Amino acid sequence: MVKKEIIVIGAGASGLMAASRYRDRDIALLEGNARPAEKIKISGGGKCNITNKDVSPEHYLGDPAFTGDILAGFTQRDLLAWLRERGLDPVVRKGSQYFCPRSSQELISLLLHEVQGVPLLTGHKVLDISKEEDFIVTTDRGEFEAKKVVVAAGGLSFPKIGATDIAFRIAEKFGHTVHTPKPALVGFTLQKAQFWMKSLSGISLPVHVNVGAKSITGDMLFAHRGISGPAILNSSLYWQKGEIVIDFLPGRQLDDRLFGSRKQISTVLGLPRRFMKAFLDAIGLKDQPLCTLDHEAKAKLEKIKSYRFAPAGNFGYSKAEVTAGGVATDEIDPKTMMSRKCEGLYFLGEALDVTGELGGYNFQWAFATAQRLKIEV
Ligand SMILES: Cc1cc2nc3c(=O)[nH]c(=O)nc-3n(C[C@H](O)[C@H](O)[C@H](O)COP(=O)(O)OP(=O)(O)OC[C@H]3O[C@@H](n4cnc5c(N)ncnc54)[C@H](O)[C@@H]3O)c2cc1C
């Protein structure tokens, strides 16, 4: 059996960063995939949205005190400085999001350079862990013994590139609470009453969405299977069950001046014609000059500012960018990332019950947790 002081499970964002910090110790990285960092590769449309100008716990679902503490210890400025010192200077796109200048491969190469010398055992899928005096890590290619185990194995999203439930199984095995994992940053499927939206596949609109206590502004994309786009993906993070409310005319009011117009509804509001036609059909209103609307018709049209409905569900883990829920953070010591239930066991990244919005928040989280990791000899 191979013996190591530290085993890191998962060569993704948090696992690679963690291994780089402990590369001078007797350490090995176990990765189920044939290649490391598959998720970084496909992230941000192949350019990896690494972080954001505005990082704070408000952009995360999870305990704000725990999240804020970890994020404050390794801020977006710290991450950018860390990357620049190593030759990668991310570029700002979409206002506040930092991306690799050319391709995600730039970040992957940097991280792999940082773990040079660390045995990176790809094609080693971890199946189980047990603990006697030390940990025994069982993989599909044999067993490893380690004094410390760092679980950086992520969540359940994108099973086709290697996601497994190993982090949650390990947590539960050692007595942790795992808050029910669910797909997040994912499109919604629709109930029959909203099937009209499916006919609009390909159209994108700026909208404002209210979901629970959260207000989200951004683009919404009508898709073949339902609705998607940044505003909807962010909404999915905060949606449990029940209704969401969409404002299809953010920043504009249906006021008396507008209702006095002699122009057709579909031309005045400036929304795509296909959308207007489908929307008017759905609310049972004929396209007509605005000035001809009676009280009841006006009330119907006002639904364009607050279209309320309950999504049927979401597109599932095969499309979800992240997994919400996960290992309860009150059972993790934020000073070290060590389990409060099992000495020598650590959890990082997405496996924890902290999930960020779109915009680089999840990589920032993964890297911040890896920087907080503190493994005593
Ligand atoms: C399509 C897509 C696009 C995304 N784009 C962005 C973006 O632009 N910006 C952003 O901030 N976030 C993005 N995310 C989210 C981000 O990728 C994750 O939140 C982040 O990678 C989590 O880091 P992690 O280290 O916790 O886990 P991961 O990076 O997922 O790494 C976990 C590693 O563990 C390995 N593993 C899993 N199970 C086992 C096992 N049983 N044995 C051995 N190894 C195992 C996996 O193969 C993987 O390599 C995106 C996600 C997806 C799916």
Ligand as a Chemical Component Dictionary entry (heavy atoms), coordinates in Angstrom:
data_LIG
# 
_chem_comp.id                   LIG 
_chem_comp.type                 NON-POLYMER 
_chem_comp.pdbx_formal_charge   0 
_chem_comp.three_letter_code    LIG 
# 
loop_
_chem_comp_atom.comp_id 
_chem_comp_atom.atom_id 
_chem_comp_atom.alt_atom_id 
_chem_comp_atom.type_symbol 
_chem_comp_atom.charge 
_chem_comp_atom.model_Cartn_x 
_chem_comp_atom.model_Cartn_y 
_chem_comp_atom.model_Cartn_z 
_chem_comp_atom.pdbx_ordinal 
LIG C1  C1  C 0 -19.944 24.327 -17.323 1  
LIG C2  C2  C 0 -19.432 24.999 -16.088 2  
LIG C3  C3  C 0 -18.938 26.284 -16.173 3  
LIG C4  C4  C 0 -18.485 26.935 -15.019 4  
LIG N1  N1  N 0 -17.971 28.191 -15.144 5  
LIG C5  C5  C 0 -17.532 28.830 -14.031 6  
LIG C6  C6  C 0 -16.926 30.094 -14.147 7  
LIG O1  O1  O 0 -16.678 30.613 -15.240 8  
LIG N2  N2  N 0 -16.566 30.728 -12.976 9  
LIG C7  C7  C 0 -16.750 30.158 -11.744 10 
LIG O2  O2  O 0 -16.397 30.772 -10.723 11 
LIG N3  N3  N 0 -17.268 28.919 -11.625 12 
LIG C8  C8  C 0 -17.646 28.245 -12.737 13 
LIG N4  N4  N 0 -18.160 26.988 -12.617 14 
LIG C9  C9  C 0 -18.207 26.375 -11.263 15 
LIG C10 C10 C 0 -16.778 25.920 -10.887 16 
LIG O3  O3  O 0 -16.241 25.160 -11.953 17 
LIG C11 C11 C 0 -16.789 25.071 -9.613  18 
LIG O4  O4  O 0 -17.524 25.692 -8.607  19 
LIG C12 C12 C 0 -15.369 24.819 -9.132  20 
LIG O5  O5  O 0 -14.645 24.120 -10.123 21 
LIG C13 C13 C 0 -15.375 24.037 -7.835  22 
LIG O6  O6  O 0 -14.057 23.765 -7.480  23 
LIG P1  P1  P 0 -13.738 22.458 -6.610  24 
LIG O7  O7  O 0 -12.269 22.406 -6.486  25 
LIG O8  O8  O 0 -14.552 22.447 -5.384  26 
LIG O9  O9  O 0 -14.270 21.246 -7.488  27 
LIG P2  P2  P 0 -13.914 20.825 -8.984  28 
LIG O10 O10 O 0 -13.192 21.902 -9.697  29 
LIG O11 O11 O 0 -15.171 20.284 -9.538  30 
LIG O12 O12 O 0 -12.864 19.643 -8.767  31 
LIG C14 C14 C 0 -13.220 18.415 -8.200  32 
LIG C15 C15 C 0 -12.310 17.352 -8.779  33 
LIG O13 O13 O 0 -12.522 16.144 -8.074  34 
LIG C16 C16 C 0 -12.559 15.083 -8.993  35 
LIG N5  N5  N 0 -13.322 13.987 -8.394  36 
LIG C17 C17 C 0 -14.651 13.906 -8.183  37 
LIG N6  N6  N 0 -14.968 12.738 -7.629  38 
LIG C18 C18 C 0 -13.818 12.046 -7.490  39 
LIG C19 C19 C 0 -13.506 10.767 -6.997  40 
LIG N7  N7  N 0 -14.469 9.918  -6.553  41 
LIG N8  N8  N 0 -12.211 10.359 -7.005  42 
LIG C20 C20 C 0 -11.229 11.170 -7.465  43 
LIG N9  N9  N 0 -11.465 12.398 -7.971  44 
LIG C21 C21 C 0 -12.763 12.838 -7.975  45 
LIG C22 C22 C 0 -13.223 15.688 -10.213 46 
LIG O14 O14 O 0 -12.957 14.927 -11.381 47 
LIG C23 C23 C 0 -12.608 17.077 -10.232 48 
LIG O15 O15 O 0 -11.423 17.113 -10.985 49 
LIG C24 C24 C 0 -18.572 26.290 -13.755 50 
LIG C25 C25 C 0 -19.055 24.988 -13.685 51 
LIG C26 C26 C 0 -19.469 24.334 -14.834 52 
LIG C27 C27 C 0 -19.974 22.917 -14.712 53 
# 
loop_
_chem_comp_bond.comp_id 
_chem_comp_bond.atom_id_1 
_chem_comp_bond.atom_id_2 
_chem_comp_bond.value_order 
_chem_comp_bond.pdbx_ordinal 
LIG C1  C2  SING 1  
LIG C2  C3  SING 2  
LIG C2  C26 DOUB 3  
LIG C3  C4  DOUB 4  
LIG C4  N1  SING 5  
LIG C4  C24 SING 6  
LIG N1  C5  DOUB 7  
LIG C5  C6  SING 8  
LIG C5  C8  SING 9  
LIG C6  O1  DOUB 10 
LIG C6  N2  SING 11 
LIG N2  C7  SING 12 
LIG C7  O2  DOUB 13 
LIG C7  N3  SING 14 
LIG N3  C8  DOUB 15 
LIG C8  N4  SING 16 
LIG N4  C9  SING 17 
LIG N4  C24 SING 18 
LIG C9  C10 SING 19 
LIG C10 O3  SING 20 
LIG C10 C11 SING 21 
LIG C11 O4  SING 22 
LIG C11 C12 SING 23 
LIG C12 O5  SING 24 
LIG C12 C13 SING 25 
LIG C13 O6  SING 26 
LIG O6  P1  SING 27 
LIG P1  O7  DOUB 28 
LIG P1  O8  SING 29 
LIG P1  O9  SING 30 
LIG O9  P2  SING 31 
LIG P2  O10 DOUB 32 
LIG P2  O11 SING 33 
LIG P2  O12 SING 34 
LIG O12 C14 SING 35 
LIG C14 C15 SING 36 
LIG C15 O13 SING 37 
LIG C15 C23 SING 38 
LIG O13 C16 SING 39 
LIG C16 N5  SING 40 
LIG C16 C22 SING 41 
LIG N5  C17 SING 42 
LIG N5  C21 SING 43 
LIG C17 N6  DOUB 44 
LIG N6  C18 SING 45 
LIG C18 C19 SING 46 
LIG C18 C21 DOUB 47 
LIG C19 N7  SING 48 
LIG C19 N8  DOUB 49 
LIG N8  C20 SING 50 
LIG C20 N9  DOUB 51 
LIG N9  C21 SING 52 
LIG C22 O14 SING 53 
LIG C22 C23 SING 54 
LIG C23 O15 SING 55 
LIG C24 C25 DOUB 56 
LIG C25 C26 SING 57 
LIG C26 C27 SING 58 
# 
